[in-house]
C-alpha cells in the first residue's frame, strides 16, 4: 500500500509539475508581440516593413551611385571612351585636363602652355612647343590650360577625354 501511495504522489507531482511548466511556457510565449525580435514568427506587416526599409536603402545607394557617376563624367569631360578624331592641316586639338591622345597618321606639332608641355607617357619625357608628335605614343595633358596638338598635315588621332577642335 505504501508503494502505491508513493507511486500516486510521484505521479501527482509529475502531473502538477507538467501543468505548471506548460502554463508558465504559454504565459511567457503570449507576452511577446508577433514579429518582434523575441518572437520568430514573421507577420506580413513586419515583412512589408522590412522590405520597405531595404528598398529605401537600395534606392539611396543607387541615387548616390548615379550622382558619383555623373560627377566623374563631369570631371572627365563626359568622355571616357576612345574616339577617332581626324583634323585637317592647320587645325588644332586643344585637350582638357586628364585627356590622352595618340597620333595614328599624319604629322602634328605640340602646343604647350606657360605651365609646361605635354607628357609623353610612352617615352617618359615632356614634349614642348614645336616638337613633332611621335606616332603611336601615348600623350597626356595634366591641366586644361590650352595644351594640345596642331596638324601639320591631315592627321588622325585616338583621343580619350574632353577636347576642342579649333
N, C-alpha and C positions, 0 to 999 in steps of 0.2 A: 504494500500500500504506500509505503514511504517512497518507493521508486516511482510510482505513478503520480504522486503529488509533485515530486521533484521534476518529473517529465512535463507535467502540466504547467508548473511555474516557469520552467525553461521555455516551453512553447509560448506561454503568455508573454514572457519577456521579449522573445524574438518578434512576436507579432506586434507588440507595443512599440518596440524599437523601430521596426519597419515602418509603422504608421507615422511615428514622429519624424523619421528621416524623410519619408515621402512627402509629408506635409511641409516640412522645412524647405525641401528642394522646390516644391511647387510654389510656395510663398516667395522664395528668393527669385525664382525664374520670372514671376509676374511683376517684380519690381523694375525690370529692365524695359525700356521703350524699344519696340521693334525697330530694327535698322540702326540702333546705336552701336557704338564700338563694343559694348558689353554683351550685345545680343547679335549673334552672327546671322540671324535671319535678315535677308535683304528685302525691303519693300520696294514697290515700284516708285514711290515718291523719292526714296533715298537714292535709288539707281538713277532716276531722272536728274536729281540734284547733282550727283557726281559726274554724270555725262555733261551736264551744262557747264560745270567747272572746268572739265577737260577741254571742251570746245572753246571756252573763253581763253584758256591758257594757250591752246594751239593757234587761235586767231591772233592773239597778241604776238606770239613768236613769228608767225607768218608776216604780220604787218612790219615788225622790226626787220625781218629778213629783206622784205621788199624795199624798205627805206635804206638799208645798208647797200643794197644792190644799186639803187638809184644814185646814192651818194658816190659810190665807186665809179659808176658810169660818168657822172659829172666830172669827177677828178680826172678820169682817163680820157676825157673829151668825147664821151659817148661812143668810142670806138675801140674795142679791144681785139677786133678781128683784123686779119690781114687784108689789105686792099692793094690791088694793082693800079698804079697811077701812071698815066702817060702825060708827058709835058712836051711842048714844042720848044725849039731853040729860043732862049731868052726868057722863058717863063721861070718862075721861082716857086719852090715849095717851102713855105715857112712852117716849121714844126712847133708844136706846143710841148709843154713840159712832159717828160717821160716818153715822148714819141720815139719810134725807132724806124729806120729807113735802110733799105738795101738797094743799090744801083744794080739793075739786071742788064740793061742795054743802053748804049749811047755814052755821051760824055757830059760830066757836070762838075761844077766847082763849088767849094764850100763858101757859105755865107756865115760869118761869125758875128759876135757881138762884143761889146766892151767887157763883158763878163768872161769871155773866153771863146774857145772853138767848140767843135763837135767831137764827142768821144768816139773813137774807132774801137769798138769792143773786141773786134777780131784781132787787131794788131796790138792793142793796148797803148795807143797814142792819142794825142789831141790834134785834130785837124783844124787849121786856121784859114782865114780868108785867102782865096785864090788857089789853094791847093786843089788838085783834082780828087774827085771822089773815087776811091778804089772800088772796082766791081766786086760784087759778092761779099763785101764787108758789112758787118752789122754796125750801124752808127746810131748813137743815141743822144738826144738833146736833154740836158738837165733842167732847163728853165724855158719859160715862154717869153723870150726876150729878143725875138727876131732872127734867131739862128735857123739855117736851112740850107738848101742847095739851089743852084741856078743851072739850068740846062744850057750847055754849050752846043749841043746838037739835040735833035729829038731824042728823048730818053724815056726809059721805062723803069719804074721803081716799085718795090714792095714796101708798103708803109703800114705800120701798126701804131695806132693812136691818132690824135687830132692834128690837123694840118690845114693850111690855107694855101691856095694857088693864086699867085699874082702874075 
